[in-house]
Every structure is written in C-alpha cells, then in structure tokens.
Amino acid sequence: MGGEDWRPLLEQTRSAARRLTSQGRAVISQGGRVVDPSTAKGPIRIGLL
C-alpha cells in the first residue's frame, strides 16, 4: 500500500490491538513504555506476547 491507502484501516488495526491486549496476547507501547490502550494517542507499537 502506498500513499494514503492505509489510513482507513488505522482504527480497525488499533481496535484489533486493543482486543489482543485485553486477551493478554499483546502489549501496546509508546516511547518504549507500555501504555493503556484506551488512552494511547498517536503512533503506537504493538508487541505480541
């Protein structure tokens, strides 16, 4: 995907990451620190456990 084609998928991706986090299967981090997925704003990293 190039250009802006990925933007419509962003909220779906963040929602999936929140589900994985609530299931204990992933962590969401920003700036190297694990953050609460419900309050994370801006770029996030998703780490699978």
mmCIF entry with sequence, helices, sheets and N, C-alpha, C, O atoms, coordinates in Angstrom:
data_MODEL
# 
_entry.id   MODEL 
# 
_entity.id                         1 
_entity.type                       polymer 
_entity.pdbx_number_of_molecules   1 
# 
_entity_poly.entity_id                      1 
_entity_poly.type                           'polypeptide(L)' 
_entity_poly.nstd_linkage                   no 
_entity_poly.nstd_monomer                   no 
_entity_poly.pdbx_seq_one_letter_code       MGGEDWRPLLEQTRSAARRLTSQGRAVISQGGRVVDPSTAKGPIRIGLL 
_entity_poly.pdbx_seq_one_letter_code_can   MGGEDWRPLLEQTRSAARRLTSQGRAVISQGGRVVDPSTAKGPIRIGLL 
_entity_poly.pdbx_strand_id                 A 
# 
loop_
_entity_poly_seq.entity_id 
_entity_poly_seq.num 
_entity_poly_seq.mon_id 
_entity_poly_seq.hetero 
1 1  MET n 
1 2  GLY n 
1 3  GLY n 
1 4  GLU n 
1 5  ASP n 
1 6  TRP n 
1 7  ARG n 
1 8  PRO n 
1 9  LEU n 
1 10 LEU n 
1 11 GLU n 
1 12 GLN n 
1 13 THR n 
1 14 ARG n 
1 15 SER n 
1 16 ALA n 
1 17 ALA n 
1 18 ARG n 
1 19 ARG n 
1 20 LEU n 
1 21 THR n 
1 22 SER n 
1 23 GLN n 
1 24 GLY n 
1 25 ARG n 
1 26 ALA n 
1 27 VAL n 
1 28 ILE n 
1 29 SER n 
1 30 GLN n 
1 31 GLY n 
1 32 GLY n 
1 33 ARG n 
1 34 VAL n 
1 35 VAL n 
1 36 ASP n 
1 37 PRO n 
1 38 SER n 
1 39 THR n 
1 40 ALA n 
1 41 LYS n 
1 42 GLY n 
1 43 PRO n 
1 44 ILE n 
1 45 ARG n 
1 46 ILE n 
1 47 GLY n 
1 48 LEU n 
1 49 LEU n 
# 
_struct_asym.id          A 
_struct_asym.entity_id   1 
# 
loop_
_struct_conf.conf_type_id 
_struct_conf.id 
_struct_conf.pdbx_PDB_helix_id 
_struct_conf.beg_label_comp_id 
_struct_conf.beg_label_asym_id 
_struct_conf.beg_label_seq_id 
_struct_conf.pdbx_beg_PDB_ins_code 
_struct_conf.end_label_comp_id 
_struct_conf.end_label_asym_id 
_struct_conf.end_label_seq_id 
_struct_conf.pdbx_end_PDB_ins_code 
_struct_conf.beg_auth_comp_id 
_struct_conf.beg_auth_asym_id 
_struct_conf.beg_auth_seq_id 
_struct_conf.end_auth_comp_id 
_struct_conf.end_auth_asym_id 
_struct_conf.end_auth_seq_id 
_struct_conf.pdbx_PDB_helix_class 
_struct_conf.details 
_struct_conf.pdbx_PDB_helix_length 
HELX_P HELX_P1 AA1 ARG A 7  ? LEU A 9  ? ARG A 7  LEU A 9  5 ? 3  
HELX_P HELX_P2 AA2 LEU A 10 ? SER A 22 ? LEU A 10 SER A 22 1 ? 13 
# 
_struct_conf_type.id          HELX_P 
_struct_conf_type.criteria    ? 
_struct_conf_type.reference   ? 
# 
_struct_sheet.id               AA1 
_struct_sheet.type             ? 
_struct_sheet.number_strands   3 
_struct_sheet.details          ? 
# 
loop_
_struct_sheet_order.sheet_id 
_struct_sheet_order.range_id_1 
_struct_sheet_order.range_id_2 
_struct_sheet_order.offset 
_struct_sheet_order.sense 
AA1 1 2 ? anti-parallel 
AA1 2 3 ? anti-parallel 
# 
loop_
_struct_sheet_range.sheet_id 
_struct_sheet_range.id 
_struct_sheet_range.beg_label_comp_id 
_struct_sheet_range.beg_label_asym_id 
_struct_sheet_range.beg_label_seq_id 
_struct_sheet_range.pdbx_beg_PDB_ins_code 
_struct_sheet_range.end_label_comp_id 
_struct_sheet_range.end_label_asym_id 
_struct_sheet_range.end_label_seq_id 
_struct_sheet_range.pdbx_end_PDB_ins_code 
_struct_sheet_range.beg_auth_comp_id 
_struct_sheet_range.beg_auth_asym_id 
_struct_sheet_range.beg_auth_seq_id 
_struct_sheet_range.end_auth_comp_id 
_struct_sheet_range.end_auth_asym_id 
_struct_sheet_range.end_auth_seq_id 
AA1 1 ARG A 33 ? VAL A 34 ? ARG A 33 VAL A 34 
AA1 2 ALA A 26 ? GLN A 30 ? ALA A 26 GLN A 30 
AA1 3 ARG A 45 ? LEU A 48 ? ARG A 45 LEU A 48 
# 
loop_
_atom_site.group_PDB 
_atom_site.id 
_atom_site.type_symbol 
_atom_site.label_atom_id 
_atom_site.label_alt_id 
_atom_site.label_comp_id 
_atom_site.label_asym_id 
_atom_site.label_entity_id 
_atom_site.label_seq_id 
_atom_site.pdbx_PDB_ins_code 
_atom_site.Cartn_x 
_atom_site.Cartn_y 
_atom_site.Cartn_z 
_atom_site.occupancy 
_atom_site.B_iso_or_equiv 
_atom_site.pdbx_formal_charge 
_atom_site.auth_seq_id 
_atom_site.auth_comp_id 
_atom_site.auth_asym_id 
_atom_site.auth_atom_id 
_atom_site.pdbx_PDB_model_num 
ATOM 1   N N  . MET A 1 1  ? 0.842  -1.175  0.000  1.00 0.00 ? 1  MET A N  1 
ATOM 2   C CA . MET A 1 1  ? 0.000  0.000   0.000  1.00 0.00 ? 1  MET A CA 1 
ATOM 3   C C  . MET A 1 1  ? 0.888  1.238   0.000  1.00 0.00 ? 1  MET A C  1 
ATOM 4   O O  . MET A 1 1  ? 1.875  1.323   0.731  1.00 0.00 ? 1  MET A O  1 
ATOM 5   N N  . GLY A 1 2  ? 0.520  2.160   -0.812 1.00 0.00 ? 2  GLY A N  1 
ATOM 6   C CA . GLY A 1 2  ? 1.270  3.393   -0.844 1.00 0.00 ? 2  GLY A CA 1 
ATOM 7   C C  . GLY A 1 2  ? 0.353  4.567   -0.608 1.00 0.00 ? 2  GLY A C  1 
ATOM 8   O O  . GLY A 1 2  ? -0.863 4.414   -0.488 1.00 0.00 ? 2  GLY A O  1 
ATOM 9   N N  . GLY A 1 3  ? 0.939  5.724   -0.544 1.00 0.00 ? 3  GLY A N  1 
ATOM 10  C CA . GLY A 1 3  ? 0.146  6.934   -0.359 1.00 0.00 ? 3  GLY A CA 1 
ATOM 11  C C  . GLY A 1 3  ? -0.664 6.908   0.925  1.00 0.00 ? 3  GLY A C  1 
ATOM 12  O O  . GLY A 1 3  ? -0.140 6.596   1.994  1.00 0.00 ? 3  GLY A O  1 
ATOM 13  N N  . GLU A 1 4  ? -1.923 7.232   0.817  1.00 0.00 ? 4  GLU A N  1 
ATOM 14  C CA . GLU A 1 4  ? -2.808 7.322   1.982  1.00 0.00 ? 4  GLU A CA 1 
ATOM 15  C C  . GLU A 1 4  ? -3.760 6.129   2.094  1.00 0.00 ? 4  GLU A C  1 
ATOM 16  O O  . GLU A 1 4  ? -4.685 6.160   2.906  1.00 0.00 ? 4  GLU A O  1 
ATOM 17  N N  . ASP A 1 5  ? -3.553 5.093   1.303  1.00 0.00 ? 5  ASP A N  1 
ATOM 18  C CA . ASP A 1 5  ? -4.469 3.953   1.276  1.00 0.00 ? 5  ASP A CA 1 
ATOM 19  C C  . ASP A 1 5  ? -4.586 3.230   2.618  1.00 0.00 ? 5  ASP A C  1 
ATOM 20  O O  . ASP A 1 5  ? -5.580 2.545   2.859  1.00 0.00 ? 5  ASP A O  1 
ATOM 21  N N  . TRP A 1 6  ? -3.602 3.370   3.482  1.00 0.00 ? 6  TRP A N  1 
ATOM 22  C CA . TRP A 1 6  ? -3.603 2.667   4.762  1.00 0.00 ? 6  TRP A CA 1 
ATOM 23  C C  . TRP A 1 6  ? -4.442 3.376   5.822  1.00 0.00 ? 6  TRP A C  1 
ATOM 24  O O  . TRP A 1 6  ? -4.883 2.732   6.774  1.00 0.00 ? 6  TRP A O  1 
ATOM 25  N N  . ARG A 1 7  ? -4.671 4.652   5.689  1.00 0.00 ? 7  ARG A N  1 
ATOM 26  C CA . ARG A 1 7  ? -5.363 5.417   6.734  1.00 0.00 ? 7  ARG A CA 1 
ATOM 27  C C  . ARG A 1 7  ? -6.745 4.878   7.108  1.00 0.00 ? 7  ARG A C  1 
ATOM 28  O O  . ARG A 1 7  ? -7.070 4.856   8.296  1.00 0.00 ? 7  ARG A O  1 
ATOM 29  N N  . PRO A 1 8  ? -7.575 4.442   6.154  1.00 0.00 ? 8  PRO A N  1 
ATOM 30  C CA . PRO A 1 8  ? -8.890 3.915   6.538  1.00 0.00 ? 8  PRO A CA 1 
ATOM 31  C C  . PRO A 1 8  ? -8.810 2.655   7.414  1.00 0.00 ? 8  PRO A C  1 
ATOM 32  O O  . PRO A 1 8  ? -9.776 2.312   8.095  1.00 0.00 ? 8  PRO A O  1 
ATOM 33  N N  . LEU A 1 9  ? -7.670 1.975   7.395  1.00 0.00 ? 9  LEU A N  1 
ATOM 34  C CA . LEU A 1 9  ? -7.511 0.744   8.173  1.00 0.00 ? 9  LEU A CA 1 
ATOM 35  C C  . LEU A 1 9  ? -6.979 0.994   9.576  1.00 0.00 ? 9  LEU A C  1 
ATOM 36  O O  . LEU A 1 9  ? -6.917 0.072   10.389 1.00 0.00 ? 9  LEU A O  1 
ATOM 37  N N  . LEU A 1 10 ? -6.599 2.221   9.864  1.00 0.00 ? 10 LEU A N  1 
ATOM 38  C CA . LEU A 1 10 ? -5.940 2.528   11.127 1.00 0.00 ? 10 LEU A CA 1 
ATOM 39  C C  . LEU A 1 10 ? -6.801 2.206   12.341 1.00 0.00 ? 10 LEU A C  1 
ATOM 40  O O  . LEU A 1 10 ? -6.313 1.561   13.270 1.00 0.00 ? 10 LEU A O  1 
ATOM 41  N N  . GLU A 1 11 ? -8.048 2.624   12.371 1.00 0.00 ? 11 GLU A N  1 
ATOM 42  C CA . GLU A 1 11 ? -8.885 2.372   13.545 1.00 0.00 ? 11 GLU A CA 1 
ATOM 43  C C  . GLU A 1 11 ? -9.173 0.885   13.709 1.00 0.00 ? 11 GLU A C  1 
ATOM 44  O O  . GLU A 1 11 ? -9.239 0.396   14.836 1.00 0.00 ? 11 GLU A O  1 
ATOM 45  N N  . GLN A 1 12 ? -9.344 0.161   12.615 1.00 0.00 ? 12 GLN A N  1 
ATOM 46  C CA . GLN A 1 12 ? -9.538 -1.288  12.710 1.00 0.00 ? 12 GLN A CA 1 
ATOM 47  C C  . GLN A 1 12 ? -8.310 -1.959  13.317 1.00 0.00 ? 12 GLN A C  1 
ATOM 48  O O  . GLN A 1 12 ? -8.433 -2.883  14.121 1.00 0.00 ? 12 GLN A O  1 
ATOM 49  N N  . THR A 1 13 ? -7.137 -1.494  12.931 1.00 0.00 ? 13 THR A N  1 
ATOM 50  C CA . THR A 1 13 ? -5.892 -2.044  13.459 1.00 0.00 ? 13 THR A CA 1 
ATOM 51  C C  . THR A 1 13 ? -5.762 -1.759  14.945 1.00 0.00 ? 13 THR A C  1 
ATOM 52  O O  . THR A 1 13 ? -5.395 -2.643  15.718 1.00 0.00 ? 13 THR A O  1 
ATOM 53  N N  . ARG A 1 14 ? -6.061 -0.529  15.352 1.00 0.00 ? 14 ARG A N  1 
ATOM 54  C CA . ARG A 1 14 ? -5.977 -0.169  16.772 1.00 0.00 ? 14 ARG A CA 1 
ATOM 55  C C  . ARG A 1 14 ? -7.004 -0.954  17.588 1.00 0.00 ? 14 ARG A C  1 
ATOM 56  O O  . ARG A 1 14 ? -6.719 -1.358  18.715 1.00 0.00 ? 14 ARG A O  1 
ATOM 57  N N  . SER A 1 15 ? -8.182 -1.170  17.034 1.00 0.00 ? 15 SER A N  1 
ATOM 58  C CA . SER A 1 15 ? -9.217 -1.945  17.711 1.00 0.00 ? 15 SER A CA 1 
ATOM 59  C C  . SER A 1 15 ? -8.762 -3.393  17.910 1.00 0.00 ? 15 SER A C  1 
ATOM 60  O O  . SER A 1 15 ? -8.950 -3.964  18.984 1.00 0.00 ? 15 SER A O  1 
ATOM 61  N N  . ALA A 1 16 ? -8.172 -3.974  16.886 1.00 0.00 ? 16 ALA A N  1 
ATOM 62  C CA . ALA A 1 16 ? -7.655 -5.343  16.995 1.00 0.00 ? 16 ALA A CA 1 
ATOM 63  C C  . ALA A 1 16 ? -6.551 -5.412  18.046 1.00 0.00 ? 16 ALA A C  1 
ATOM 64  O O  . ALA A 1 16 ? -6.478 -6.375  18.809 1.00 0.00 ? 16 ALA A O  1 
ATOM 65  N N  . ALA A 1 17 ? -5.698 -4.397  18.088 1.00 0.00 ? 17 ALA A N  1 
ATOM 66  C CA . ALA A 1 17 ? -4.627 -4.360  19.087 1.00 0.00 ? 17 ALA A CA 1 
ATOM 67  C C  . ALA A 1 17 ? -5.204 -4.269  20.498 1.00 0.00 ? 17 ALA A C  1 
ATOM 68  O O  . ALA A 1 17 ? -4.690 -4.908  21.417 1.00 0.00 ? 17 ALA A O  1 
ATOM 69  N N  . ARG A 1 18 ? -6.262 -3.485  20.678 1.00 0.00 ? 18 ARG A N  1 
ATOM 70  C CA . ARG A 1 18 ? -6.907 -3.393  21.997 1.00 0.00 ? 18 ARG A CA 1 
ATOM 71  C C  . ARG A 1 18 ? -7.497 -4.736  22.405 1.00 0.00 ? 18 ARG A C  1 
ATOM 72  O O  . ARG A 1 18 ? -7.391 -5.131  23.566 1.00 0.00 ? 18 ARG A O  1 
ATOM 73  N N  . ARG A 1 19 ? -8.116 -5.442  21.464 1.00 0.00 ? 19 ARG A N  1 
ATOM 74  C CA . ARG A 1 19 ? -8.672 -6.773  21.767 1.00 0.00 ? 19 ARG A CA 1 
ATOM 75  C C  . ARG A 1 19 ? -7.567 -7.735  22.188 1.00 0.00 ? 19 ARG A C  1 
ATOM 76  O O  . ARG A 1 19 ? -7.711 -8.452  23.178 1.00 0.00 ? 19 ARG A O  1 
ATOM 77  N N  . LEU A 1 20 ? -6.470 -7.753  21.445 1.00 0.00 ? 20 LEU A N  1 
ATOM 78  C CA . LEU A 1 20 ? -5.357 -8.634  21.791 1.00 0.00 ? 20 LEU A CA 1 
ATOM 79  C C  . LEU A 1 20 ? -4.792 -8.297  23.165 1.00 0.00 ? 20 LEU A C  1 
ATOM 80  O O  . LEU A 1 20 ? -4.418 -9.191  23.924 1.00 0.00 ? 20 LEU A O  1 
ATOM 81  N N  . THR A 1 21 ? -4.732 -7.008  23.483 1.00 0.00 ? 21 THR A N  1 
ATOM 82  C CA . THR A 1 21 ? -4.240 -6.582  24.790 1.00 0.00 ? 21 THR A CA 1 
ATOM 83  C C  . THR A 1 21 ? -5.174 -7.054  25.893 1.00 0.00 ? 21 THR A C  1 
ATOM 84  O O  . THR A 1 21 ? -4.713 -7.544  26.924 1.00 0.00 ? 21 THR A O  1 
ATOM 85  N N  . SER A 1 22 ? -6.475 -6.915  25.692 1.00 0.00 ? 22 SER A N  1 
ATOM 86  C CA . SER A 1 22 ? -7.437 -7.330  26.718 1.00 0.00 ? 22 SER A CA 1 
ATOM 87  C C  . SER A 1 22 ? -7.422 -8.845  26.919 1.00 0.00 ? 22 SER A C  1 
ATOM 88  O O  . SER A 1 22 ? -7.796 -9.331  27.986 1.00 0.00 ? 22 SER A O  1 
ATOM 89  N N  . GLN A 1 23 ? -6.993 -9.592  25.902 1.00 0.00 ? 23 GLN A N  1 
ATOM 90  C CA . GLN A 1 23 ? -6.888 -11.045 25.993 1.00 0.00 ? 23 GLN A CA 1 
ATOM 91  C C  . GLN A 1 23 ? -5.532 -11.486 26.545 1.00 0.00 ? 23 GLN A C  1 
ATOM 92  O O  . GLN A 1 23 ? -5.281 -12.681 26.701 1.00 0.00 ? 23 GLN A O  1 
ATOM 93  N N  . GLY A 1 24 ? -4.661 -10.520 26.839 1.00 0.00 ? 24 GLY A N  1 
ATOM 94  C CA . GLY A 1 24 ? -3.334 -10.847 27.350 1.00 0.00 ? 24 GLY A CA 1 
ATOM 95  C C  . GLY A 1 24 ? -2.393 -11.391 26.285 1.00 0.00 ? 24 GLY A C  1 
ATOM 96  O O  . GLY A 1 24 ? -1.410 -12.058 26.605 1.00 0.00 ? 24 GLY A O  1 
ATOM 97  N N  . ARG A 1 25 ? -2.687 -11.111 25.032 1.00 0.00 ? 25 ARG A N  1 
ATOM 98  C CA . ARG A 1 25 ? -1.879 -11.635 23.933 1.00 0.00 ? 25 ARG A CA 1 
ATOM 99  C C  . ARG A 1 25 ? -0.955 -10.598 23.316 1.00 0.00 ? 25 ARG A C  1 
ATOM 100 O O  . ARG A 1 25 ? -0.163 -10.925 22.431 1.00 0.00 ? 25 ARG A O  1 
ATOM 101 N N  . ALA A 1 26 ? -1.044 -9.338  23.776 1.00 0.00 ? 26 ALA A N  1 
ATOM 102 C CA . ALA A 1 26 ? -0.214 -8.272  23.214 1.00 0.00 ? 26 ALA A CA 1 
ATOM 103 C C  . ALA A 1 26 ? -0.077 -7.147  24.230 1.00 0.00 ? 26 ALA A C  1 
ATOM 104 O O  . ALA A 1 26 ? -0.838 -7.064  25.194 1.00 0.00 ? 26 ALA A O  1 
ATOM 105 N N  . VAL A 1 27 ? 0.898  -6.290  24.000 1.00 0.00 ? 27 VAL A N  1 
ATOM 106 C CA . VAL A 1 27 ? 1.048  -5.049  24.761 1.00 0.00 ? 27 VAL A CA 1 
ATOM 107 C C  . VAL A 1 27 ? 1.145  -3.909  23.759 1.00 0.00 ? 27 VAL A C  1 
ATOM 108 O O  . VAL A 1 27 ? 1.619  -4.088  22.637 1.00 0.00 ? 27 VAL A O  1 
ATOM 109 N N  . ILE A 1 28 ? 0.697  -2.750  24.175 1.00 0.00 ? 28 ILE A N  1 
ATOM 110 C CA . ILE A 1 28 ? 0.796  -1.550  23.353 1.00 0.00 ? 28 ILE A CA 1 
ATOM 111 C C  . ILE A 1 28 ? 1.762  -0.609  24.054 1.00 0.00 ? 28 ILE A C  1 
ATOM 112 O O  . ILE A 1 28 ? 1.642  -0.357  25.253 1.00 0.00 ? 28 ILE A O  1 
ATOM 113 N N  . SER A 1 29 ? 2.720  -0.094  23.294 1.00 0.00 ? 29 SER A N  1 
ATOM 114 C CA . SER A 1 29 ? 3.713  0.793   23.898 1.00 0.00 ? 29 SER A CA 1 
ATOM 115 C C  . SER A 1 29 ? 3.904  2.044   23.056 1.00 0.00 ? 29 SER A C  1 
ATOM 116 O O  . SER A 1 29 ? 3.619  2.084   21.859 1.00 0.00 ? 29 SER A O  1 
ATOM 117 N N  . GLN A 1 30 ? 4.404  3.066   23.752 1.00 0.00 ? 30 GLN A N  1 
ATOM 118 C CA . GLN A 1 30 ? 4.783  4.333   23.126 1.00 0.00 ? 30 GLN A CA 1 
ATOM 119 C C  . GLN A 1 30 ? 6.054  4.794   23.814 1.00 0.00 ? 30 GLN A C  1 
ATOM 120 O O  . GLN A 1 30 ? 6.135  4.807   25.042 1.00 0.00 ? 30 GLN A O  1 
ATOM 121 N N  . GLY A 1 31 ? 7.023  5.164   23.038 1.00 0.00 ? 31 GLY A N  1 
ATOM 122 C CA . GLY A 1 31 ? 8.273  5.645   23.610 1.00 0.00 ? 31 GLY A CA 1 
ATOM 123 C C  . GLY A 1 31 ? 8.955  4.623   24.499 1.00 0.00 ? 31 GLY A C  1 
ATOM 124 O O  . GLY A 1 31 ? 9.644  4.991   25.451 1.00 0.00 ? 31 GLY A O  1 
ATOM 125 N N  . GLY A 1 32 ? 8.772  3.340   24.198 1.00 0.00 ? 32 GLY A N  1 
ATOM 126 C CA . GLY A 1 32 ? 9.411  2.286   24.976 1.00 0.00 ? 32 GLY A CA 1 
ATOM 127 C C  . GLY A 1 32 ? 8.698  1.930   26.261 1.00 0.00 ? 32 GLY A C  1 
ATOM 128 O O  . GLY A 1 32 ? 9.184  1.093   27.021 1.00 0.00 ? 32 GLY A O  1 
ATOM 129 N N  . ARG A 1 33 ? 7.550  2.547   26.524 1.00 0.00 ? 33 ARG A N  1 
ATOM 130 C CA . ARG A 1 33 ? 6.793  2.272   27.749 1.00 0.00 ? 33 ARG A CA 1 
ATOM 131 C C  . ARG A 1 33 ? 5.441  1.682   27.400 1.00 0.00 ? 33 ARG A C  1 
ATOM 132 O O  . ARG A 1 33 ? 4.781  2.133   26.464 1.00 0.00 ? 33 ARG A O  1 
ATOM 133 N N  . VAL A 1 34 ? 5.031  0.668   28.156 1.00 0.00 ? 34 VAL A N  1 
ATOM 134 C CA . VAL A 1 34 ? 3.708  0.084   27.955 1.00 0.00 ? 34 VAL A CA 1 
ATOM 135 C C  . VAL A 1 34 ? 2.670  1.115   28.381 1.00 0.00 ? 34 VAL A C  1 
ATOM 136 O O  . VAL A 1 34 ? 2.797  1.729   29.441 1.00 0.00 ? 34 VAL A O  1 
ATOM 137 N N  . VAL A 1 35 ? 1.648  1.304   27.558 1.00 0.00 ? 35 VAL A N  1 
ATOM 138 C CA . VAL A 1 35 ? 0.611  2.301   27.827 1.00 0.00 ? 35 VAL A CA 1 
ATOM 139 C C  . VAL A 1 35 ? -0.763 1.648   27.829 1.00 0.00 ? 35 VAL A C  1 
ATOM 140 O O  . VAL A 1 35 ? -0.947 0.548   27.307 1.00 0.00 ? 35 VAL A O  1 
ATOM 141 N N  . ASP A 1 36 ? -1.713 2.339   28.420 1.00 0.00 ? 36 ASP A N  1 
ATOM 142 C CA . ASP A 1 36 ? -3.107 1.908   28.429 1.00 0.00 ? 36 ASP A CA 1 
ATOM 143 C C  . ASP A 1 36 ? -3.664 2.098   27.023 1.00 0.00 ? 36 ASP A C  1 
ATOM 144 O O  . ASP A 1 36 ? -3.661 3.216   26.508 1.00 0.00 ? 36 ASP A O  1 
ATOM 145 N N  . PRO A 1 37 ? -4.141 1.033   26.396 1.00 0.00 ? 37 PRO A N  1 
ATOM 146 C CA . PRO A 1 37 ? -4.620 1.162   25.020 1.00 0.00 ? 37 PRO A CA 1 
ATOM 147 C C  . PRO A 1 37 ? -5.809 2.102   24.859 1.00 0.00 ? 37 PRO A C  1 
ATOM 148 O O  . PRO A 1 37 ? -6.017 2.650   23.777 1.00 0.00 ? 37 PRO A O  1 
ATOM 149 N N  . SER A 1 38 ? -6.580 2.293   25.903 1.00 0.00 ? 38 SER A N  1 
ATOM 150 C CA . SER A 1 38 ? -7.757 3.165   25.782 1.00 0.00 ? 38 SER A CA 1 
ATOM 151 C C  . SER A 1 38 ? -7.385 4.644   25.798 1.00 0.00 ? 38 SER A C  1 
ATOM 152 O O  . SER A 1 38 ? -8.191 5.483   25.394 1.00 0.00 ? 38 SER A O  1 
ATOM 153 N N  . THR A 1 39 ? -6.186 4.975   26.253 1.00 0.00 ? 39 THR A N  1 
ATOM 154 C CA . THR A 1 39 ? -5.784 6.378   26.319 1.00 0.00 ? 39 THR A CA 1 
ATOM 155 C C  . THR A 1 39 ? -4.631 6.719   25.375 1.00 0.00 ? 39 THR A C  1 
ATOM 156 O O  . THR A 1 39 ? -4.233 7.880   25.282 1.00 0.00 ? 39 THR A O  1 
ATOM 157 N N  . ALA A 1 40 ? -4.095 5.725   24.680 1.00 0.00 ? 40 ALA A N  1 
ATOM 158 C CA . ALA A 1 40 ? -2.957 5.957   23.782 1.00 0.00 ? 40 ALA A CA 1 
ATOM 159 C C  . ALA A 1 40 ? -3.373 6.845   22.615 1.00 0.00 ? 40 ALA A C  1 
ATOM 160 O O  . ALA A 1 40 ? -4.380 6.591   21.954 1.00 0.00 ? 40 ALA A O  1 
ATOM 161 N N  . LYS A 1 41 ? -2.595 7.873   22.377 1.00 0.00 ? 41 LYS A N  1 
ATOM 162 C CA . LYS A 1 41 ? -2.833 8.784   21.260 1.00 0.00 ? 41 LYS A CA 1 
ATOM 163 C C  . LYS A 1 41 ? -1.556 8.829   20.425 1.00 0.00 ? 41 LYS A C  1 
ATOM 164 O O  . LYS A 1 41 ? -0.450 8.774   20.962 1.00 0.00 ? 41 LYS A O  1 
ATOM 165 N N  . GLY A 1 42 ? -1.716 8.928   19.136 1.00 0.00 ? 42 GLY A N  1 
ATOM 166 C CA . GLY A 1 42 ? -0.553 8.993   18.263 1.00 0.00 ? 42 GLY A CA 1 
ATOM 167 C C  . GLY A 1 42 ? -0.021 7.616   17.923 1.00 0.00 ? 42 GLY A C  1 
ATOM 168 O O  . GLY A 1 42 ? -0.714 6.614   18.101 1.00 0.00 ? 42 GLY A O  1 
ATOM 169 N N  . PRO A 1 43 ? 1.223  7.564   17.428 1.00 0.00 ? 43 PRO A N  1 
ATOM 170 C CA . PRO A 1 43 ? 1.812  6.299   16.998 1.00 0.00 ? 43 PRO A CA 1 
ATOM 171 C C  . PRO A 1 43 ? 1.964  5.322   18.161 1.00 0.00 ? 43 PRO A C  1 
ATOM 172 O O  . PRO A 1 43 ? 2.362  5.705   19.262 1.00 0.00 ? 43 PRO A O  1 
ATOM 173 N N  . ILE A 1 44 ? 1.645  4.065   17.904 1.00 0.00 ? 44 ILE A N  1 
ATOM 174 C CA . ILE A 1 44 ? 1.803  3.016   18.917 1.00 0.00 ? 44 ILE A CA 1 
ATOM 175 C C  . ILE A 1 44 ? 2.597  1.868   18.323 1.00 0.00 ? 44 ILE A C  1 
ATOM 176 O O  . ILE A 1 44 ? 2.679  1.706   17.106 1.00 0.00 ? 44 ILE A O  1 
ATOM 177 N N  . ARG A 1 45 ? 3.176  1.082   19.208 1.00 0.00 ? 45 ARG A N  1 
ATOM 178 C CA . ARG A 1 45 ? 3.818  -0.167  18.805 1.00 0.00 ? 45 ARG A CA 1 
ATOM 179 C C  . ARG A 1 45 ? 3.037  -1.294  19.445 1.00 0.00 ? 45 ARG A C  1 
ATOM 180 O O  . ARG A 1 45 ? 2.639  -1.206  20.607 1.00 0.00 ? 45 ARG A O  1 
ATOM 181 N N  . ILE A 1 46 ? 2.821  -2.343  18.690 1.00 0.00 ? 46 ILE A N  1 
ATOM 182 C CA . ILE A 1 46 ? 2.077  -3.496  19.168 1.00 0.00 ? 46 ILE A CA 1 
ATOM 183 C C  . ILE A 1 46 ? 3.063  -4.647  19.304 1.00 0.00 ? 46 ILE A C  1 
ATOM 184 O O  . ILE A 1 46 ? 3.692  -5.064  18.332 1.00 0.00 ? 46 ILE A O  1 
ATOM 185 N N  . GLY A 1 47 ? 3.186  -5.150  20.523 1.00 0.00 ? 47 GLY A N  1 
ATOM 186 C CA . GLY A 1 47 ? 4.079  -6.277  20.770 1.00 0.00 ? 47 GLY A CA 1 
ATOM 187 C C  . GLY A 1 47 ? 3.278  -7.512  21.124 1.00 0.00 ? 47 GLY A C  1 
ATOM 188 O O  . GLY A 1 47 ? 2.519  -7.512  22.093 1.00 0.00 ? 47 GLY A O  1 
ATOM 189 N N  . LEU A 1 48 ? 3.447  -8.571  20.334 1.00 0.00 ? 48 LEU A N  1 
ATOM 190 C CA . LEU A 1 48 ? 2.745  -9.815  20.623 1.00 0.00 ? 48 LEU A CA 1 
ATOM 191 C C  . LEU A 1 48 ? 3.468  -10.560 21.734 1.00 0.00 ? 48 LEU A C  1 
ATOM 192 O O  . LEU A 1 48 ? 4.697  -10.564 21.797 1.00 0.00 ? 48 LEU A O  1 
ATOM 193 N N  . LEU A 1 49 ? 2.701  -11.182 22.601 1.00 0.00 ? 49 LEU A N  1 
ATOM 194 C CA . LEU A 1 49 ? 3.278  -11.949 23.708 1.00 0.00 ? 49 LEU A CA 1 
ATOM 195 C C  . LEU A 1 49 ? 3.281  -13.426 23.387 1.00 0.00 ? 49 LEU A C  1 
ATOM 196 O O  . LEU A 1 49 ? 3.730  -14.233 24.201 1.00 0.00 ? 49 LEU A O  1 
# 
